Amino acid sequence: MDNNKLSYEDRKELPSSVFGLPECREYPMPDAAHVKAAEAYFRYCPNELKPRLARAILSFAKHFGVDIKSKTILEQSHL
């Protein structure tokens, strides 16, 4: 997991529990850097999945001590 990039092999070995959307195995957040990446890529998430992903990002952010600044994520987490 060097350079904040997950290789295919690294990603394949991650447990589903570290993904923002575990059923799709999308938005991996095994560490703070990947929580920030999920925040940055949130806009690409399908609209119907955004509330769930927003809640997952906030949960992982709390766990890793990441301050989420995206108003969209904060708003979507309440839907």
N, C-alpha and C positions, 0 to 999 in steps of 0.2 A: 504494500500500500504506500510505496514511496511516491513523492511528488503529488500527493492527493489524487493519484490515478489508480483505479483498480483494474488489474489485468482481468482477462476473461476467467482465468483460473482462480484468482483471488475472489472475484465476485461469485463464482460458482460455489466456492467453499463457505461463503457467508450464510449464517442461518437466516431463515425467512423473517425472523423477529427483528432484524436490523433494517428492514426495508420500510419505507413510508407507505408503500402499497404492496404488502407481502404477497397477495394473490397473483400479482403481475411480476413480482421481484423487480420493482422499479423504485428509484429514489433510495439507494442504499445510504445509510447513515451510521456507519460503524464508529465514527469519531467526529469531533467538532468541525473539522474541515469539510466533511461530507454533509453535515447539517447546513453549513453555509452554502454549499453547492446546491443542495435541495431547495434552499430559499431562492437562490438565483434562477433555478430552472422551474420554479413553481408555475410560472405563466404557461408552460407547455403542457401542463397536466390537463386532461379533459375536464370540462366544467363540472360534470356530474361527480367527479372524484375529488374535486378541490377541497370540499369541507373535511373529508377524511384525511387527506394529505396534510392539510393545514394543522389539524389536531396532532397528527403524528410528528410533524416538524417541531411544533411547540413542545411536545413531550420530550423528544430527543434533545432539543435545545436546552431545556431545563436540566436534563440529565448531564449534559456536557458543559453547562455554563455558558451557552451561546445566547447573546442578546439578539432577538429577531426584530428587525426594524421595519419589515414589510407591513404596511397597513392592510394590504390585501389579504395577507395570510392571517393577520389578527382578526379581520372582519369575517373571513371565510370560516374560521375555527368556531364561530358561534352559530353557524347555520346547521 
